Amino acid sequence: MSDERVFLIPSRIEMEQADAEGFALQVTADTALPVTLLEVCQGVAMNVRYECYSLMFGLPTGTTLPQAVYRLLGPGGKQWTLLMTPILSGPGSLFTLEAVIHRELQAP
């Protein structure tokens, strides 16, 4: 990808409101794999200045990926570099990757 902009990590609320089908993982310099945002889960932040949440992404059927740092392409042309880890999913479920976000809240 020629566009090397990386945006600040969005808030949990922004991710909850995002189009679940509007995401892709850049897996090679020229290949982006469509992924589905399955769930946004509230986490426990270390103090009131931070928020913590996790993102669960389903991969296309038959696709598996290892733990790695991936470029996540999102709605509106935004993109973020995130560590993503495979997590267990139920029988017949999509292969799932999770990213855990711990970000400082922005001043009002």
HURA-V38606 format. One record per helix or strand. SS is the DSSP state (h for helix, s for strand). FROM is the first residue (numbers start at 1). LEN is the number of residues. Records with the same first field share a line. If there is no record, write none. Layout:
BEGIN
SS = FROM-LEN, FROM-LEN
END
This chain:
BEGIN
h = 12-6, 75-3
s = 23-6, 31-12, 50-10, 68-6, 79-9, 96-9
END
